[in-house]
Amino acid sequence: MLKKLGKGHRCAIKYVKLFGKHYFQELNKEEYAKWRKTNTGVIYDVRTDEEMIKFALKVKAIEGKDMNTCSVHIYYFPNLNNDEAALMA
């Protein structure tokens, strides 16, 4: 999915403050690699809707702590309810 979006999507930018105003700046390769490692993944342990809600709330509680990275998270749950799969973005 990230390959289709390319580098022009909102996951490849961060906020920077210049002269008292916030602007968007494109992430460099190292920052983008860090974002992919920390904000995307396949979660095999989540098997019910309640577990998915708890996981989402845990991610939301962590979000906003670091203004230098994108707050978008993309996770895939292949074992949801034993016969479903879900994508959380």
N, CA, C and O of each residue as an XYZ file, in Angstrom:
356
protein
N       0.820     -1.180      0.000
C       0.000      0.000      0.000
C       0.873      1.257      0.000
O       0.575      2.217     -0.710
N       1.945      1.254      0.791
C       2.815      2.426      0.837
C       3.517      2.661     -0.489
O       3.796      3.805     -0.846
N       3.807      1.593     -1.223
C       4.437      1.754     -2.536
C       3.520      2.497     -3.495
O       3.980      3.317     -4.289
N       2.201      2.209     -3.421
C       1.251      2.892     -4.296
C       1.151      4.378     -3.962
O       0.994      5.210     -4.855
N       1.244      4.710     -2.674
C       1.137      6.108     -2.266
C       2.342      6.928     -2.706
O       2.212      8.115     -3.006
N       3.504      6.303     -2.743
C       4.715      7.027     -3.111
C       5.181      7.931     -1.976
O       4.681      7.824     -0.856
N       6.126      8.813     -2.249
C       6.669      9.679     -1.211
C       5.889     10.979     -1.048
O       6.278     11.808     -0.224
N       4.807     11.196     -1.794
C       4.085     12.448     -1.711
C       2.917     12.430     -0.738
O       2.171     13.407     -0.673
N       2.731     11.362      0.017
C       1.586     11.269      0.910
C       1.913     11.839      2.282
O       3.058     12.205      2.545
N       0.925     11.916      3.151
C       1.100     12.569      4.449
C       1.945     11.773      5.426
O       2.293     12.289      6.487
N       2.284     10.536      5.104
C       3.163      9.751      5.965
C       4.624     10.115      5.757
O       5.475      9.698      6.543
N       4.929     10.860      4.745
C       6.321     11.176      4.416
C       6.674     12.621      4.744
O       7.624     13.177      4.192
N       5.897     13.230      5.653
C       6.183     14.623      6.028
C       6.233     14.752      7.540
O       5.766     13.873      8.263
N       6.798     15.847      8.009
C       6.822     16.184      9.424
C       6.637     17.691      9.549
O       6.754     18.431      8.572
N       6.345     18.128     10.771
C       6.222     19.552     11.053
C       7.581     20.110     11.469
O       8.317     19.478     12.227
N       7.897     21.273     10.978
C       9.068     22.007     11.445
C       8.620     23.423     11.777
O       7.710     23.963     11.147
N       9.260     24.009     12.758
C       8.896     25.360     13.171
C       9.976     26.319     12.701
O      11.136     26.203     13.095
N       9.588     27.263     11.861
C      10.493     28.280     11.351
C       9.892     29.657     11.623
O       8.769     29.948     11.211
N      10.637     30.480     12.305
C      10.202     31.847     12.599
C       8.831     31.901     13.268
O       8.019     32.781     12.978
N       8.585     30.943     14.170
C       7.345     30.941     14.933
C       6.154     30.316     14.235
O       5.062     30.304     14.803
N       6.316     29.798     13.028
C       5.216     29.167     12.298
C       5.589     27.735     11.968
O       6.765     27.417     11.794
N       4.575     26.861     11.880
C       4.803     25.458     11.551
C       4.635     25.237     10.047
O       3.702     25.747      9.426
N       5.559     24.468      9.482
C       5.533     24.134      8.062
C       5.754     22.632      7.900
O       6.266     21.965      8.800
N       5.359     22.113      6.742
C       5.617     20.719      6.416
C       7.000     20.585      5.793
O       7.433     21.435      5.014
N       7.687     19.496      6.152
C       8.970     19.182      5.547
C       8.993     17.691      5.251
O       8.563     16.883      6.074
N       9.487     17.332      4.094
C       9.544     15.921      3.706
C      10.568     15.184      4.565
O      11.653     15.699      4.837
N      10.208     13.970      4.990
C      11.134     13.150      5.768
C      12.299     12.704      4.900
O      12.119     12.412      3.717
N      13.488     12.651      5.480
C      14.608     12.084      4.734
C      14.524     10.555      4.797
O      13.623     10.014      5.437
N      15.435      9.869      4.151
C      15.357      8.401      4.065
C      15.429      7.731      5.429
O      14.702      6.769      5.678
N      16.289      8.216      6.315
C      16.426      7.617      7.641
C      15.164      7.815      8.479
O      14.715      6.891      9.156
N      14.594      9.018      8.433
C      13.370      9.297      9.184
C      12.199      8.480      8.653
O      11.375      8.000      9.431
N      12.117      8.317      7.335
C      11.036      7.534      6.741
C      11.188      6.058      7.114
O      10.191      5.388      7.384
N      12.407      5.548      7.134
C      12.641      4.156      7.535
C      12.253      3.950      8.995
O      11.688      2.915      9.348
N      12.556      4.935      9.848
C      12.167      4.853     11.256
C      10.650      4.851     11.393
O      10.100      4.079     12.179
N       9.968      5.708     10.636
C       8.505      5.745     10.684
C       7.912      4.402     10.275
O       6.986      3.908     10.919
N       8.446      3.806      9.200
C       7.918      2.511      8.747
C       8.104      1.428      9.790
O       7.240      0.565      9.943
N       9.222      1.459     10.515
C       9.469      0.434     11.538
C       8.573      0.608     12.747
O       8.143     -0.382     13.338
N       8.282      1.837     13.128
C       7.532      2.081     14.356
C       6.028      2.238     14.158
O       5.274      2.027     15.108
N       5.561      2.597     12.964
C       4.141      2.914     12.769
C       3.410      1.991     11.813
O       2.246      2.240     11.501
N       4.044      0.947     11.345
C       3.363     -0.002     10.468
C       3.697     -1.413     10.932
O       4.687     -1.633     11.630
N       2.866     -2.356     10.538
C       3.188     -3.738     10.872
C       2.001     -4.661     10.762
O       0.868     -4.236     10.534
N       2.289     -5.931     10.930
C       1.277     -6.978     10.967
C       1.175     -7.432     12.413
O       2.173     -7.824     13.018
N      -0.042     -7.379     12.974
C      -0.272     -7.720     14.372
C      -1.029     -9.046     14.416
O      -2.217     -9.107     14.099
N      -0.328    -10.102     14.812
C      -0.930    -11.438     14.849
C      -1.663    -11.708     16.161
O      -2.515    -12.596     16.203
N      -1.363    -10.975     17.230
C      -1.932    -11.253     18.552
C      -3.360    -10.751     18.717
O      -4.065    -11.228     19.606
N      -3.803     -9.829     17.916
C      -5.158     -9.280     18.037
C      -6.121    -10.215     17.315
O      -6.024    -10.426     16.106
N      -7.075    -10.783     18.106
C      -7.989    -11.773     17.533
C      -9.468    -11.407     17.668
O     -10.315    -12.054     17.052
N      -9.793    -10.391     18.455
C     -11.193     -9.981     18.624
C     -11.318     -8.479     18.411
O     -10.326     -7.749     18.401
N     -12.561     -8.035     18.239
C     -12.812     -6.604     18.071
C     -12.391     -5.813     19.311
O     -11.864     -4.707     19.197
N     -12.627     -6.386     20.497
C     -12.257     -5.696     21.733
C     -10.742     -5.523     21.838
O     -10.265     -4.471     22.263
N      -9.989     -6.550     21.452
C      -8.526     -6.449     21.467
C      -8.037     -5.397     20.469
O      -7.063     -4.692     20.732
N      -8.715     -5.295     19.323
C      -8.336     -4.300     18.337
C      -8.601     -2.886     18.871
O      -7.801     -1.980     18.638
N      -9.714     -2.692     19.581
C     -10.021     -1.393     20.169
C      -8.990     -1.037     21.232
O      -8.541      0.108     21.291
N      -8.607     -1.994     22.072
C      -7.585     -1.736     23.092
C      -6.251     -1.378     22.450
O      -5.557     -0.476     22.919
N      -5.892     -2.079     21.383
C      -4.652     -1.782     20.673
C      -4.695     -0.374     20.086
O      -3.719      0.370     20.184
N      -5.820     -0.007     19.479
C      -5.953      1.324     18.883
C      -5.864      2.418     19.951
O      -5.254      3.461     19.715
N      -6.460      2.191     21.111
C      -6.388      3.182     22.190
C      -4.972      3.308     22.732
O      -4.540      4.402     23.097
N      -4.243      2.189     22.787
C      -2.850      2.235     23.235
C      -2.007      3.037     22.251
O      -1.166      3.835     22.664
N      -2.226      2.833     20.951
C      -1.496      3.587     19.925
C      -1.850      5.067     20.017
O      -0.978      5.927     19.892
N      -3.123      5.361     20.234
C      -3.574      6.760     20.330
C      -2.966      7.461     21.544
O      -2.678      8.656     21.486
N      -2.768      6.728     22.643
C      -2.174      7.319     23.843
C      -0.713      7.694     23.615
O      -0.222      8.665     24.192
N      -0.023      6.932     22.781
C       1.386      7.203     22.481
C       1.510      8.334     21.479
O       2.485      9.086     21.508
N       0.533      8.464     20.594
C       0.577      9.460     19.512
C       0.677     10.878     20.062
O       0.097     11.200     21.099
N       1.409     11.701     19.362
C       1.518     13.101     19.733
C       2.680     13.404     20.655
O       2.937     14.569     20.957
N       3.379     12.392     21.104
C       4.519     12.609     21.999
C       5.724     13.168     21.243
O       6.524     13.910     21.811
N       5.854     12.814     19.969
C       7.006     13.236     19.173
C       6.502     14.025     17.972
O       5.906     13.454     17.059
N       6.736     15.321     17.965
C       6.261     16.170     16.871
C       7.098     16.022     15.602
O       6.720     16.540     14.551
N       8.222     15.328     15.687
C       9.101     15.201     14.531
C       8.778     14.013     13.643
O       9.467     13.792     12.648
N       7.751     13.242     13.974
C       7.382     12.114     13.130
C       5.901     12.198     12.792
O       5.136     12.879     13.474
N       5.519     11.522     11.766
C       4.127     11.506     11.317
C       3.277     10.701     12.298
O       3.744      9.691     12.825
N       2.063     11.118     12.548
C       1.194     10.435     13.501
C       0.306      9.383     12.842
O      -0.571      8.826     13.502
N       0.510      9.102     11.574
C      -0.299      8.107     10.872
C       0.254      6.715     11.169
O       1.461      6.485     11.093
N      -0.644      5.794     11.507
C      -0.273      4.409     11.789
C      -1.051      3.500     10.850
O      -2.235      3.726     10.599
N      -0.393      2.479     10.333
C      -1.050      1.515      9.457
C      -0.711      0.120      9.961
O       0.450     -0.288      9.941
N      -1.742     -0.622     10.421
C      -1.543     -1.973     10.940
C      -2.508     -2.935     10.269
O      -3.637     -2.579      9.929
N      -2.039     -4.153     10.087
C      -2.850     -5.218      9.472
C      -3.064     -6.307     10.505
O      -2.111     -6.756     11.142
N      -4.316     -6.740     10.680
C      -4.680     -7.801     11.615
C      -5.187     -9.001     10.823
O      -6.358     -9.022     10.446
N      -4.350     -9.998     10.559
C      -4.774    -11.119      9.715
C      -5.664    -12.134     10.418
O      -6.352    -12.894      9.737
N      -5.686    -12.184     11.759
C      -6.404    -13.230     12.493
C      -7.620    -12.714     13.240
O      -7.990    -13.285     14.266
N      -8.238    -11.681     12.770
C      -9.365    -11.089     13.492
C     -10.585    -11.995     13.414
O     -11.013    -12.370     12.322
N     -11.144    -12.345     14.561
C     -12.350    -13.176     14.680
C     -12.219    -14.519     13.964
O     -13.222    -15.079     13.521
N     -11.029    -15.031     13.846
C     -10.708    -16.343     13.271
C     -11.042    -16.500     11.789
O     -10.533    -17.426     11.159
N     -11.857    -15.654     11.218
C     -12.185    -15.800      9.797
C     -12.199    -14.458      9.056
O     -12.682    -14.373      7.927
N     -11.674    -13.428      9.690
C     -11.657    -12.093      9.090
C     -10.247    -11.516      9.147
O      -9.381    -12.011      9.869
N     -10.048    -10.493      8.394
C      -8.805     -9.704      8.457
C      -9.220     -8.239      8.473
O     -10.295     -7.886      7.988
N      -8.367     -7.392      9.030
C      -8.701     -5.968      9.104
C      -7.453     -5.130      8.876
O      -6.333     -5.556      9.158
N      -7.672     -3.939      8.363
C      -6.609     -2.965      8.167
C      -6.983     -1.726      8.961
O      -8.063     -1.167      8.767
N      -6.100     -1.292      9.855
C      -6.350     -0.096     10.644
C      -5.383      0.988     10.197
O      -4.166      0.812     10.252
N      -5.934      2.103      9.758
C      -5.095      3.209      9.321
C      -5.514      4.475     10.027
O      -4.928      5.533      9.798
